[in-house]
Amino acid sequence: MVRKRPAGQRRADKVAARRRRGGGAGKPVTGLRPILTLPGLDGYGPDDLPDVERTDGVPELRLALAQARAEQELGYRIPPVADLASYPPEQLAEWTAAVGRHHTAVLAADLDEHACVVDLVDHRLEAAVAATVATRSAQPARDEVAILVAADGGRAGRAVRMAAEVLGERTACGDAVDGALAWVATHLGPGAAAEAREATGVPAARADADSLTALLWLAAGVAA
């Protein structure tokens, strides 16, 4: 029986295939600051990022992915830098058990480095889309893109391009785009809708902070 490849690995394979069709092989993600040290995940803020040592490696990424999945399951997270004494013992036990369970699943799936990063970015984008729908505000998308730009060293780079590729899959259905744009215009404003429409024509390889923010708004419209 042929073993089905894990979802995260399949997403990474799709990204790599699109890059090959575009005329170039995808570069490995070594050099990308791990999502583990992104603000909003472990307590580091944008001003702290330049002082955080860059550490590459699959073990750190797999743990970060387990933490992201635990946060999605429980609706909260306990940062590694947190004062554990400030959390109730039962919450600490619940968080530790959830992270351990998801970490075991990630290890069993044997995701490579690229697949881990794609999955992590996908988790972050999903949270930003949900926040945009819930608040009817353009700000969650701006905040998330600022985090990804910070991870790229202050300018649009690999994390931004990868996020644009993931969002491109979510907004690829032509039938849903018109309805999504109408939602954006109604809840985020006509200007945001115009930016979202323009962003659909920007290749992922040329994505910047503005186009990625607009794609997040569009993805929220698709999800709403």
Residue frames as a rotation matrix with the C-alpha (Angstrom) as fourth column:
MET 1
0.578 0.816 0.000 0.00
0.816 -0.578 0.000 0.00
0.000 0.000 -1.000 0.00
VAL 2
-0.238 -0.650 0.721 1.33
0.598 -0.683 -0.419 3.43
0.765 0.332 0.552 -0.94
ARG 3
-0.178 0.108 -0.978 1.74
0.934 -0.294 -0.202 5.66
-0.309 -0.950 -0.048 2.09
LYS 4
0.614 0.493 0.616 0.02
0.658 -0.751 -0.054 9.02
0.437 0.438 -0.786 1.72
ARG 5
-0.497 -0.849 0.179 2.36
0.630 -0.495 -0.598 11.98
0.597 -0.184 0.781 2.16
PRO 6
-0.291 0.373 -0.881 1.57
0.838 -0.344 -0.423 14.32
-0.461 -0.862 -0.213 5.09
ALA 7
0.682 0.679 0.272 -0.49
0.728 -0.591 -0.348 17.43
-0.076 0.435 -0.897 4.30
GLY 8
0.684 -0.470 -0.557 2.34
-0.170 -0.846 0.506 19.81
-0.709 -0.252 -0.659 5.19
GLN 9
-0.391 -0.863 0.320 4.75
0.128 0.294 0.947 17.93
-0.912 0.411 -0.005 2.94
ARG 10
-0.045 0.443 0.895 2.21
0.968 0.241 -0.070 17.97
-0.247 0.864 -0.440 0.08
ARG 11
0.907 0.356 -0.227 1.83
0.315 -0.929 -0.196 21.76
-0.281 0.106 -0.954 0.41
ALA 12
0.235 -0.908 -0.347 5.61
-0.318 -0.409 0.855 22.15
-0.919 -0.091 -0.384 0.32
ASP 13
-0.435 -0.366 0.822 5.79
0.563 0.602 0.566 19.92
-0.703 0.709 -0.056 -2.77
LYS 14
0.503 0.698 0.511 3.21
0.852 -0.301 -0.428 22.13
-0.145 0.650 -0.746 -4.52
VAL 15
0.818 -0.260 -0.512 5.23
-0.151 -0.958 0.245 25.25
-0.554 -0.123 -0.823 -3.74
ALA 16
-0.199 -0.972 0.129 8.41
-0.151 0.161 0.975 23.61
-0.968 0.174 -0.179 -5.06
ALA 17
-0.195 0.189 0.962 6.62
0.849 0.523 0.069 22.44
-0.490 0.831 -0.263 -8.23
ARG 18
0.844 0.533 0.055 5.34
0.498 -0.742 -0.448 25.95
-0.198 0.406 -0.892 -8.96
ARG 19
0.490 -0.739 -0.462 8.85
-0.400 -0.662 0.634 27.33
-0.774 -0.126 -0.620 -8.58
ARG 20
-0.429 -0.660 0.617 10.23
0.258 0.565 0.784 24.74
-0.866 0.495 -0.073 -11.00
ARG 21
0.211 0.586 0.782 7.54
0.949 0.069 -0.308 25.60
-0.234 0.808 -0.541 -13.55
GLY 22
0.934 0.151 -0.324 8.52
0.129 -0.988 -0.089 29.24
-0.334 0.041 -0.942 -13.12
GLY 23
0.761 -0.646 0.049 12.01
-0.014 -0.091 -0.996 28.45
0.648 0.758 -0.078 -14.36
GLY 24
-0.199 -0.882 0.428 13.98
-0.640 -0.214 -0.738 28.12
0.743 -0.421 -0.521 -11.16
ALA 25
-0.107 0.096 -0.990 14.52
0.510 0.860 0.028 25.59
0.854 -0.502 -0.140 -8.45
GLY 26
0.814 0.466 0.347 13.27
-0.070 -0.513 0.855 26.51
0.577 -0.721 -0.385 -5.01
LYS 27
-0.265 -0.935 0.237 15.97
-0.369 -0.129 -0.921 27.48
0.891 -0.331 -0.310 -2.56
PRO 28
-0.166 0.173 -0.971 16.18
0.771 0.636 -0.019 25.78
0.614 -0.752 -0.238 0.84
VAL 29
0.695 0.575 0.431 14.85
0.198 -0.730 0.654 27.78
0.691 -0.369 -0.621 3.75
THR 30
0.189 -0.696 -0.692 18.12
0.981 0.100 0.168 27.82
-0.048 -0.711 0.702 5.66
GLY 31
-0.833 -0.483 0.271 18.74
0.485 -0.872 -0.061 31.39
0.266 0.081 0.961 6.77
LEU 32
-0.040 0.887 0.460 15.06
-0.076 -0.461 0.884 32.08
0.996 0.000 0.085 7.48
ARG 33
-0.762 -0.182 0.622 14.64
-0.600 -0.162 -0.783 33.02
0.244 -0.970 0.014 11.11
PRO 34
-0.810 0.462 -0.360 12.63
0.460 0.883 0.099 30.16
0.363 -0.085 -0.928 12.64
ILE 35
-0.023 0.907 0.421 8.99
0.000 -0.421 0.907 30.88
1.000 0.021 0.010 13.37
LEU 36
0.239 0.057 -0.969 9.80
0.883 0.402 0.242 29.93
0.403 -0.914 0.046 16.97
THR 37
-0.505 -0.520 -0.689 11.34
0.769 -0.634 -0.085 33.38
-0.392 -0.572 0.720 17.42
LEU 38
-0.564 0.385 0.730 8.61
0.388 -0.657 0.647 35.38
0.729 0.648 0.221 15.69
PRO 39
-0.929 0.299 0.216 6.69
-0.355 -0.568 -0.743 37.89
-0.099 -0.767 0.634 17.82
GLY 40
-0.008 0.996 -0.090 3.26
-0.989 0.006 0.150 36.67
0.150 0.090 0.985 18.75
LEU 41
0.496 0.145 -0.856 4.49
-0.195 0.979 0.054 33.10
0.846 0.140 0.514 19.15
ASP 42
0.244 -0.457 -0.855 7.05
0.793 0.601 -0.095 33.21
0.558 -0.656 0.509 21.94
GLY 43
0.671 0.156 -0.725 6.98
0.664 -0.559 0.496 36.67
-0.328 -0.814 -0.479 23.43
TYR 44
-0.519 -0.851 -0.079 9.63
0.692 -0.472 0.546 38.35
-0.502 0.229 0.834 21.30
GLY 45
0.577 0.676 -0.459 8.62
0.258 -0.684 -0.682 41.72
-0.775 0.275 -0.569 19.87
PRO 46
0.879 -0.202 0.432 9.73
0.417 -0.116 -0.902 43.31
0.232 0.973 -0.018 16.59
ASP 47
0.681 -0.651 0.335 12.38
-0.653 -0.747 -0.126 45.38
0.332 -0.133 -0.934 18.39
ASP 48
0.422 -0.515 0.746 13.89
-0.549 0.509 0.663 42.21
-0.721 -0.689 -0.068 19.85
LEU 49
0.959 0.104 0.263 14.33
0.094 0.759 -0.645 40.38
-0.267 0.643 0.718 16.56
PRO 50
0.632 -0.771 -0.085 17.74
-0.412 -0.242 -0.878 41.84
0.656 0.590 -0.470 15.57
ASP 51
-0.122 -0.707 0.697 19.16
-0.983 -0.012 -0.185 40.57
0.139 -0.707 -0.693 18.87
VAL 52
0.614 0.392 0.685 17.77
-0.504 0.862 -0.042 37.05
-0.607 -0.320 0.728 18.53
GLU 53
-0.490 -0.871 0.049 20.38
-0.555 0.354 0.753 34.59
-0.673 0.342 -0.656 17.35
ARG 54
0.258 0.530 -0.807 19.50
-0.957 0.258 -0.137 32.95
0.135 0.808 0.574 14.04
THR 55
-0.539 -0.373 0.755 19.18
-0.499 0.864 0.070 29.20
-0.678 -0.339 -0.652 14.50
ASP 56
-0.015 0.495 -0.869 18.34
-0.962 0.231 0.148 26.93
0.274 0.838 0.473 11.60
GLY 57
-0.927 -0.375 -0.016 17.29
-0.365 0.910 -0.197 23.35
0.089 -0.177 -0.980 11.90
VAL 58
-0.354 0.816 -0.458 14.48
-0.133 0.441 0.888 20.90
0.926 0.375 -0.047 11.62
PRO 59
-0.471 0.222 -0.854 14.17
0.802 0.511 -0.309 20.08
0.368 -0.831 -0.418 15.37
GLU 60
-0.850 0.138 -0.509 13.42
0.195 -0.814 -0.547 23.70
-0.490 -0.564 0.665 16.30
LEU 61
-0.735 0.589 -0.335 10.96
-0.643 -0.450 0.619 24.06
0.214 0.671 0.710 13.45
ARG 62
-0.421 0.590 -0.689 9.16
0.217 0.803 0.555 20.84
0.881 0.084 -0.466 14.35
LEU 63
-0.583 0.191 -0.790 8.76
0.806 0.010 -0.592 22.02
-0.105 -0.982 -0.160 17.94
ALA 64
-0.873 0.257 -0.414 7.51
-0.236 -0.966 -0.102 25.41
-0.426 0.009 0.905 16.74
LEU 65
-0.611 0.673 -0.417 4.97
-0.443 0.145 0.885 23.68
0.656 0.725 0.210 14.50
ALA 66
-0.425 0.437 -0.793 3.77
0.687 0.726 0.032 21.55
0.589 -0.531 -0.609 17.42
GLN 67
-0.723 0.127 -0.679 3.32
0.493 -0.593 -0.637 24.72
-0.483 -0.795 0.366 19.49
ALA 68
-0.843 0.423 -0.332 1.39
-0.536 -0.716 0.447 26.41
-0.048 0.555 0.830 16.67
ARG 69
-0.456 0.693 -0.559 -0.94
-0.057 0.604 0.795 23.42
0.888 0.394 -0.236 16.35
ALA 70
-0.499 0.246 -0.831 -1.44
0.850 0.327 -0.413 23.30
0.170 -0.912 -0.372 20.12
GLU 71
-0.864 0.171 -0.473 -2.32
0.011 -0.934 -0.358 27.01
-0.503 -0.315 0.805 20.11
GLN 72
-0.691 0.634 -0.347 -4.85
-0.575 -0.190 0.796 26.44
0.439 0.749 0.496 17.34
GLU 73
-0.389 0.529 -0.754 -6.41
0.395 0.835 0.382 23.56
0.832 -0.149 -0.535 19.27
LEU 74
-0.337 0.169 -0.926 -6.57
0.941 0.076 -0.329 25.25
0.014 -0.983 -0.185 22.68
GLY 75
0.575 0.570 0.587 -7.10
0.600 -0.782 0.171 28.88
0.557 0.253 -0.791 21.72
TYR 76
0.896 -0.406 0.178 -4.16
-0.434 -0.723 0.538 30.11
-0.090 -0.559 -0.824 23.81
ARG 77
0.498 -0.793 -0.352 -0.42
0.313 0.543 -0.780 29.56
0.809 0.278 0.518 24.10
ILE 78
0.914 -0.363 -0.179 2.19
0.094 -0.240 0.966 29.62
-0.394 -0.900 -0.185 26.84
PRO 79
0.750 -0.649 -0.128 5.37
-0.429 -0.330 -0.841 31.21
0.503 0.686 -0.526 25.44
PRO 80
0.444 -0.667 -0.598 8.71
0.626 0.708 -0.326 29.51
0.641 -0.230 0.732 26.17
VAL 81
-0.606 -0.724 0.329 9.90
0.308 -0.595 -0.742 32.76
0.733 -0.348 0.584 27.79
ALA 82
0.278 0.829 0.486 6.83
-0.245 -0.428 0.870 33.05
0.929 -0.361 0.084 30.03
ASP 83
-0.678 -0.319 0.662 6.87
-0.704 0.023 -0.709 33.09
0.211 -0.947 -0.241 33.83
LEU 84
-0.526 0.474 -0.706 5.35
0.068 0.851 0.521 29.66
0.848 0.226 -0.480 34.41
ALA 85
-0.835 0.185 -0.518 4.38
0.542 0.120 -0.832 30.60
-0.092 -0.975 -0.201 37.97
SER 86
-0.758 0.558 -0.339 1.81
-0.492 -0.829 -0.265 33.01
-0.429 -0.034 0.903 36.54
TYR 87
-0.349 0.633 -0.690 -0.19
-0.690 0.325 0.647 30.19
0.634 0.702 0.324 34.91
PRO 88
0.401 0.560 0.725 -2.60
-0.886 0.436 0.154 27.82
-0.230 -0.705 0.671 36.70
PRO 89
-0.505 -0.669 0.545 -1.13
-0.544 0.737 0.400 24.31
-0.670 -0.095 -0.736 37.08
GLU 90
0.117 0.617 0.778 -4.02
0.321 0.718 -0.617 22.74
-0.940 0.322 -0.114 35.17
GLN 91
0.909 0.176 -0.378 -3.43
-0.255 -0.482 -0.838 25.08
-0.330 0.858 -0.393 32.22
LEU 92
-0.012 -0.985 -0.170 0.29
-0.958 -0.037 0.283 24.29
-0.285 0.166 -0.944 32.23
ALA 93
-0.455 -0.119 0.882 -0.52
-0.136 0.989 0.063 20.58
-0.880 -0.091 -0.466 32.20
GLU 94
0.573 0.753 0.324 -3.03
0.274 0.196 -0.942 20.99
-0.772 0.629 -0.093 29.36
TRP 95
0.745 -0.342 -0.573 -0.58
-0.640 -0.610 -0.467 23.04
-0.190 0.715 -0.673 27.26
THR 96
-0.297 -0.934 0.201 2.32
-0.841 0.355 0.408 20.65
-0.452 -0.048 -0.891 27.86
ALA 97
-0.213 0.291 0.933 0.20
0.140 0.954 -0.266 17.64
-0.967 0.074 -0.244 26.95
ALA 98
0.815 0.579 -0.021 -1.10
0.093 -0.166 -0.982 19.29
-0.572 0.798 -0.189 23.76
VAL 99
0.436 -0.740 -0.512 2.38
-0.890 -0.439 -0.124 20.32
-0.133 0.510 -0.850 22.61
GLY 100
-0.470 -0.648 0.599 3.70
-0.582 0.738 0.342 16.84
-0.664 -0.188 -0.724 23.34
ARG 101
0.162 0.637 0.754 0.88
0.281 0.703 -0.654 15.19
-0.946 0.318 -0.065 21.41
HIS 102
0.949 0.207 -0.237 1.33
-0.136 -0.409 -0.902 17.43
-0.284 0.889 -0.360 18.37
HIS 103
0.141 -0.971 -0.193 5.12
-0.948 -0.189 0.255 17.11
-0.284 0.147 -0.947 18.52
THR 104
-0.355 -0.206 0.912 4.79
-0.143 0.976 0.165 13.33
-0.924 -0.072 -0.376 18.40
ALA 105
0.593 0.667 0.450 2.53
0.387 0.254 -0.887 13.63
-0.706 0.700 -0.108 15.35
VAL 106
0.794 -0.362 -0.488 4.96
-0.585 -0.674 -0.451 16.00
-0.166 0.644 -0.747 13.60
LEU 107
-0.252 -0.933 0.256 7.86
-0.807 0.348 0.477 13.64
-0.535 -0.086 -0.841 14.25
ALA 108
-0.120 0.280 0.952 5.84
0.201 0.946 -0.253 10.69
-0.972 0.161 -0.170 12.94
ALA 109
0.868 0.496 0.017 5.03
0.147 -0.225 -0.963 12.63
-0.474 0.839 -0.269 9.75
ASP 110
0.030 -0.972 0.231 8.78
0.756 0.174 0.631 13.22
-0.654 0.156 0.740 9.23
LEU 111
0.927 0.332 0.175 8.24
0.369 -0.718 -0.590 16.68
-0.070 0.612 -0.788 7.73
ASP 112
-0.056 -0.976 0.212 11.34
0.971 -0.103 -0.216 18.25
0.233 0.194 0.953 6.25
GLU 113
-0.630 -0.304 -0.714 12.46
0.588 -0.788 -0.183 21.82
-0.507 -0.535 0.676 6.96
HIS 114
-0.965 0.261 0.034 10.63
-0.160 -0.683 0.713 23.40
0.209 0.682 0.701 4.04
ALA 115
-0.273 0.915 -0.299 7.39
0.388 0.388 0.836 21.57
0.880 0.112 -0.461 4.83
CYS 116
-0.174 0.155 -0.973 7.57
0.982 -0.050 -0.183 22.73
-0.077 -0.987 -0.143 8.47
VAL 117
-0.849 -0.200 -0.488 7.99
0.216 -0.976 0.026 26.37
-0.482 -0.083 0.872 7.46
VAL 118
-0.783 0.622 0.031 5.14
-0.130 -0.212 0.969 26.17
0.609 0.754 0.247 4.92
ASP 119
-0.081 0.778 -0.623 2.89
0.712 0.482 0.510 24.63
0.697 -0.402 -0.593 7.56
LEU 120
-0.378 -0.133 -0.916 3.87
0.850 -0.443 -0.286 27.24
-0.368 -0.887 0.280 10.15
VAL 121
-0.982 0.028 -0.185 3.21
-0.099 -0.917 0.387 30.12
-0.158 0.398 0.903 7.78
ASP 122
-0.535 0.834 -0.136 -0.11
0.113 0.230 0.967 28.52
0.837 0.502 -0.217 6.86
HIS 123
-0.094 0.468 -0.879 -1.10
0.968 0.249 0.030 28.36
0.233 -0.848 -0.476 10.55
ARG 124
-0.651 -0.214 -0.728 -0.23
0.482 -0.858 -0.179 32.03
-0.586 -0.467 0.662 11.05
LEU 125
-0.949 0.311 -0.047 -2.14
-0.226 -0.573 0.788 33.11
0.219 0.758 0.614 7.96
GLU 126
-0.332 0.866 -0.374 -5.18
0.524 0.499 0.691 31.10
0.785 0.033 -0.619 9.01
ALA 127
-0.181 0.214 -0.960 -5.20
0.952 -0.207 -0.226 32.89
-0.247 -0.955 -0.167 12.37
ALA 128
-0.850 -0.182 -0.495 -4.87
0.101 -0.977 0.187 36.29
-0.518 0.109 0.849 10.67
VAL 129
-0.779 0.626 -0.010 -7.72
-0.042 -0.036 0.998 35.50
0.625 0.779 0.055 8.28
ALA 130
-0.125 0.754 -0.645 -9.94
0.844 0.423 0.331 34.39
0.522 -0.503 -0.689 11.17
ALA 131
-0.396 -0.083 -0.914 -9.12
0.731 -0.632 -0.259 37.57
-0.556 -0.771 0.311 13.11
THR 132
-0.989 0.029 -0.146 -9.95
-0.113 -0.785 0.608 39.71
-0.097 0.618 0.780 10.08
VAL 133
-0.476 0.868 -0.145 -13.32
0.238 0.285 0.928 38.03
0.847 0.407 -0.342 9.64
ALA 134
-0.066 0.462 -0.885 -14.12
0.971 0.234 0.050 38.26
0.230 -0.856 -0.464 13.36
THR 135
-0.337 -0.171 -0.926 -13.15
0.624 -0.777 -0.084 41.92
-0.705 -0.606 0.368 13.80
ARG 136
0.626 0.492 0.606 -14.15
0.779 -0.346 -0.523 43.23
-0.047 0.799 -0.600 10.36
SER 137
0.761 -0.469 -0.448 -10.91
-0.246 -0.848 0.469 45.18
-0.600 -0.246 -0.761 10.57
ALA 138
0.838 -0.518 -0.173 -7.95
-0.130 0.119 -0.984 45.58
0.530 0.847 0.032 8.22
GLN 139
0.422 -0.728 0.540 -5.50
-0.893 -0.436 0.110 45.70
0.156 -0.529 -0.834 11.13
PRO 140
0.602 -0.240 0.762 -4.94
-0.267 0.838 0.475 41.96
-0.753 -0.490 0.440 11.85
ALA 141
0.836 -0.305 0.457 -3.59
0.549 0.449 -0.705 41.49
0.010 0.840 0.542 8.32
ARG 142
0.632 -0.626 0.457 -1.26
-0.311 -0.745 -0.590 44.47
0.710 0.230 -0.666 8.69
ASP 143
0.489 -0.433 0.757 0.00
-0.836 0.013 0.548 43.16
-0.247 -0.901 -0.356 12.02
GLU 144
0.712 -0.189 0.676 0.69
0.140 0.982 0.126 39.69
-0.688 0.005 0.726 10.64
VAL 145
0.802 -0.434 0.411 2.51
0.444 -0.027 -0.895 41.02
0.400 0.901 0.171 7.58
ALA 146
0.580 -0.609 0.541 4.66
-0.686 -0.724 -0.080 43.20
0.440 -0.325 -0.837 9.84
ILE 147
0.534 -0.356 0.767 5.70
-0.496 0.602 0.625 40.04
-0.684 -0.714 0.145 11.70
LEU 148
0.742 -0.232 0.629 6.60
0.546 0.753 -0.367 38.23
-0.388 0.616 0.686 8.47
VAL 149
0.753 -0.495 0.433 8.56
0.042 -0.621 -0.782 41.24
0.657 0.607 -0.447 7.20
ALA 150
0.533 -0.562 0.633 10.42
-0.845 -0.316 0.431 41.35
-0.042 -0.764 -0.644 10.52
ALA 151
0.614 -0.275 0.740 11.25
-0.005 0.936 0.351 37.67
-0.789 -0.219 0.573 10.07
ASP 152
0.724 -0.326 0.608 12.71
0.681 0.201 -0.704 38.56
0.107 0.924 0.368 6.67
GLY 153
-0.260 -0.912 -0.317 15.03
0.943 -0.310 0.118 41.09
-0.206 -0.269 0.941 8.28
GLY 154
-0.252 0.227 -0.941 12.87
0.222 -0.933 -0.285 44.16
-0.942 -0.280 0.185 7.74
ARG 155
-0.432 0.159 -0.888 12.10
-0.835 -0.442 0.328 43.76
-0.340 0.883 0.324 4.05
ALA 156
0.669 0.742 0.030 9.97
-0.656 0.610 -0.444 41.46
-0.348 0.277 0.896 1.93
GLY 157
-0.456 -0.857 -0.239 11.84
-0.889 0.425 0.168 38.20
-0.043 0.290 -0.956 1.47
ARG 158
-0.864 -0.003 -0.504 11.36
-0.166 0.945 0.280 34.45
0.476 0.326 -0.817 1.70
ALA 159
-0.780 0.605 -0.160 8.66
0.436 0.342 -0.832 34.46
-0.449 -0.719 -0.531 4.40
VAL 160
-0.246 0.694 -0.677 6.59
-0.474 -0.695 -0.541 37.05
-0.846 0.187 0.500 2.52
ARG 161
-0.473 0.035 -0.881 6.91
-0.864 0.177 0.471 35.19
0.173 0.984 -0.054 -0.79
MET 162
-0.949 0.117 -0.292 5.99
0.151 0.984 -0.096 31.89
0.276 -0.135 -0.952 0.83
ALA 163
-0.566 0.784 -0.256 2.94
0.224 -0.152 -0.963 33.49
-0.794 -0.602 -0.090 2.46
ALA 164
-0.235 0.457 -0.858 1.90
-0.819 -0.569 -0.079 34.91
-0.524 0.683 0.508 -0.92
GLU 165
-0.750 -0.073 -0.658 2.15
-0.493 0.726 0.481 31.43
0.442 0.684 -0.580 -2.45
VAL 166
-0.877 0.448 -0.173 -0.03
0.457 0.669 -0.586 29.94
-0.147 -0.593 -0.792 0.30
LEU 167
-0.316 0.790 -0.526 -2.62
-0.063 -0.571 -0.819 32.71
-0.947 -0.226 0.230 -0.04
GLY 168
-0.565 0.063 -0.823 -2.55
-0.815 -0.201 0.544 32.32
-0.131 0.978 0.165 -3.81
GLU 169
-0.915 0.248 -0.317 -3.91
0.162 0.948 0.273 28.80
0.369 0.199 -0.908 -3.35
ARG 170
-0.596 0.706 -0.381 -6.68
0.592 0.066 -0.803 30.08
-0.542 -0.705 -0.458 -1.07
THR 171
-0.006 0.581 -0.814 -7.80
-0.197 -0.799 -0.569 32.80
-0.980 0.157 0.119 -3.48
ALA 172
-0.880 -0.470 -0.061 -7.33
-0.164 0.181 0.970 30.92
-0.445 0.864 -0.237 -6.76
CYS 173
-0.422 0.799 0.429 -11.03
0.835 0.527 -0.158 30.12
-0.352 0.292 -0.889 -7.24
GLY 174
-0.944 -0.020 0.330 -12.30
0.205 -0.817 0.539 32.71
0.259 0.576 0.775 -9.72
ASP 175
-0.108 0.993 0.037 -15.95
0.435 0.014 0.900 32.20
0.894 0.114 -0.434 -8.80
ALA 176
0.383 0.251 -0.889 -15.28
0.920 -0.013 0.393 33.17
0.087 -0.968 -0.236 -5.19
VAL 177
-0.625 -0.778 -0.068 -13.17
0.781 -0.621 -0.069 36.26
0.011 -0.096 0.995 -5.89
ASP 178
-0.481 0.487 0.729 -16.04
0.112 -0.790 0.602 38.60
0.870 0.371 0.326 -6.80
GLY 179
0.625 0.743 -0.239 -17.91
0.292 0.061 0.954 37.74
0.724 -0.667 -0.179 -3.61
ALA 180
0.197 -0.654 -0.730 -14.72
0.979 0.088 0.186 38.10
-0.057 -0.751 0.658 -1.58
LEU 181
-0.765 -0.485 0.423 -14.03
0.550 -0.835 0.037 41.53
0.336 0.261 0.905 -3.06
ALA 182
0.015 0.859 0.511 -17.58
0.033 -0.511 0.859 42.59
0.999 0.004 -0.036 -2.23
TRP 183
0.688 0.178 -0.704 -17.04
0.657 0.258 0.708 41.50
0.307 -0.950 0.061 1.38
VAL 184
-0.317 -0.894 -0.318 -13.78
0.944 -0.330 -0.013 43.45
-0.093 -0.305 0.948 1.56
ALA 185
-0.652 0.101 0.752 -15.43
0.271 -0.895 0.355 46.56
0.708 0.435 0.556 0.10
THR 186
0.384 0.917 0.112 -18.32
0.130 -0.173 0.976 46.36
0.914 -0.360 -0.185 2.57
HIS 187
0.879 0.049 -0.474 -16.34
0.454 0.212 0.865 45.66
0.143 -0.976 0.164 5.73
LEU 188
0.101 -0.937 -0.335 -12.83
0.842 -0.099 0.530 47.00
-0.530 -0.335 0.779 5.08
GLY 189
0.210 0.080 -0.974 -13.60
-0.126 -0.986 -0.108 49.77
-0.970 0.145 -0.197 2.60
PRO 190
0.974 0.223 0.034 -13.50
0.017 0.075 -0.997 50.40
-0.225 0.972 0.069 -1.17
GLY 191
0.439 -0.882 -0.169 -9.80
-0.888 -0.398 -0.231 51.25
0.137 0.251 -0.958 -1.01
ALA 192
-0.266 -0.504 0.822 -8.97
-0.638 0.731 0.241 47.89
-0.722 -0.460 -0.516 0.52
ALA 193
0.524 0.536 0.662 -11.07
0.155 0.704 -0.693 46.15
-0.838 0.466 0.286 -2.14
ALA 194
0.921 -0.232 -0.313 -9.18
-0.381 -0.370 -0.847 47.96
0.081 0.900 -0.429 -4.91
GLU 195
-0.021 -0.981 0.194 -5.86
-0.996 0.037 0.077 46.91
-0.083 -0.192 -0.978 -3.37
ALA 196
-0.079 0.053 0.995 -7.07
-0.301 0.951 -0.074 43.32
-0.950 -0.306 -0.059 -3.06
ARG 197
0.881 0.431 0.195 -8.12
0.070 0.289 -0.955 43.23
-0.467 0.855 0.224 -6.72
GLU 198
0.650 -0.702 -0.291 -4.74
-0.706 -0.416 -0.574 44.58
0.282 0.578 -0.766 -7.79
ALA 199
-0.098 -0.740 0.665 -2.88
-0.892 0.362 0.272 42.10
-0.442 -0.567 -0.695 -5.57
THR 200
0.570 0.369 0.734 -4.40
-0.096 0.917 -0.387 39.14
-0.816 0.150 0.558 -7.42
GLY 201
0.981 -0.195 0.022 -2.22
0.036 0.066 -0.997 40.04
0.193 0.979 0.072 -10.41
VAL 202
0.357 -0.898 0.256 1.05
-0.924 -0.380 -0.044 40.18
0.137 -0.221 -0.966 -8.46
PRO 203
0.378 -0.283 -0.882 3.21
-0.074 0.940 -0.333 37.03
0.923 0.191 0.335 -8.79
ALA 204
0.961 0.012 -0.275 4.22
0.263 0.250 0.932 35.52
0.080 -0.968 0.237 -5.45
ALA 205
0.161 -0.987 -0.011 7.89
0.984 0.162 -0.080 36.02
0.081 0.002 0.997 -6.34
ARG 206
-0.565 -0.333 0.755 7.28
0.398 -0.911 -0.104 39.80
0.722 0.241 0.648 -6.50
ALA 207
0.503 0.834 -0.226 5.00
0.589 -0.139 0.796 40.07
0.633 -0.534 -0.561 -3.46
ASP 208
-0.660 -0.626 0.416 5.66
0.067 -0.601 -0.796 42.88
0.748 -0.498 0.439 -1.01
ALA 209
-0.925 0.271 -0.268 4.09
0.290 0.045 -0.956 43.90
-0.247 -0.962 -0.120 2.29
ASP 210
-0.548 0.751 -0.369 1.25
-0.689 -0.655 -0.309 45.82
-0.474 0.085 0.877 0.63
SER 211
-0.237 0.472 -0.849 0.25
-0.782 0.426 0.456 43.09
0.576 0.772 0.268 -1.81
LEU 212
-0.741 -0.054 -0.669 0.46
0.241 0.909 -0.340 40.40
0.626 -0.413 -0.661 0.88
THR 213
-0.872 0.470 -0.137 -1.74
-0.040 -0.348 -0.937 42.45
-0.488 -0.811 0.322 3.21
ALA 214
-0.310 0.780 -0.544 -4.29
-0.933 -0.361 0.014 42.84
-0.185 0.511 0.839 0.43
LEU 215
-0.408 0.123 -0.904 -4.21
-0.393 0.871 0.296 39.10
0.824 0.476 -0.307 -0.27
LEU 216
-0.940 0.094 -0.328 -4.96
0.333 0.462 -0.822 38.44
0.074 -0.882 -0.465 3.39
TRP 217
-0.579 0.782 -0.232 -8.00
-0.534 -0.578 -0.617 40.73
-0.617 -0.233 0.752 3.13
LEU 218
-0.192 0.492 -0.849 -9.11
-0.918 0.216 0.333 38.84
0.347 0.843 0.410 0.04
ALA 219
-0.701 -0.113 -0.704 -8.62
0.027 0.983 -0.184 35.48
0.712 -0.148 -0.686 1.78
ALA 220
-0.897 0.433 -0.087 -10.78
0.052 -0.091 -0.994 36.77
-0.438 -0.897 0.059 4.63
GLY 221
-0.292 0.812 -0.505 -13.47
-0.893 -0.421 -0.160 37.63
-0.342 0.404 0.848 2.10
VAL 222
-0.343 0.110 -0.933 -13.29
-0.556 0.777 0.296 34.11
0.758 0.620 -0.205 0.69
ALA 223
-0.845 -0.091 -0.526 -13.56
0.299 0.736 -0.608 32.61
0.443 -0.671 -0.595 4.18
ALA 224
-0.862 0.499 0.086 -16.35
-0.402 -0.572 -0.715 34.90
-0.308 -0.651 0.694 5.41
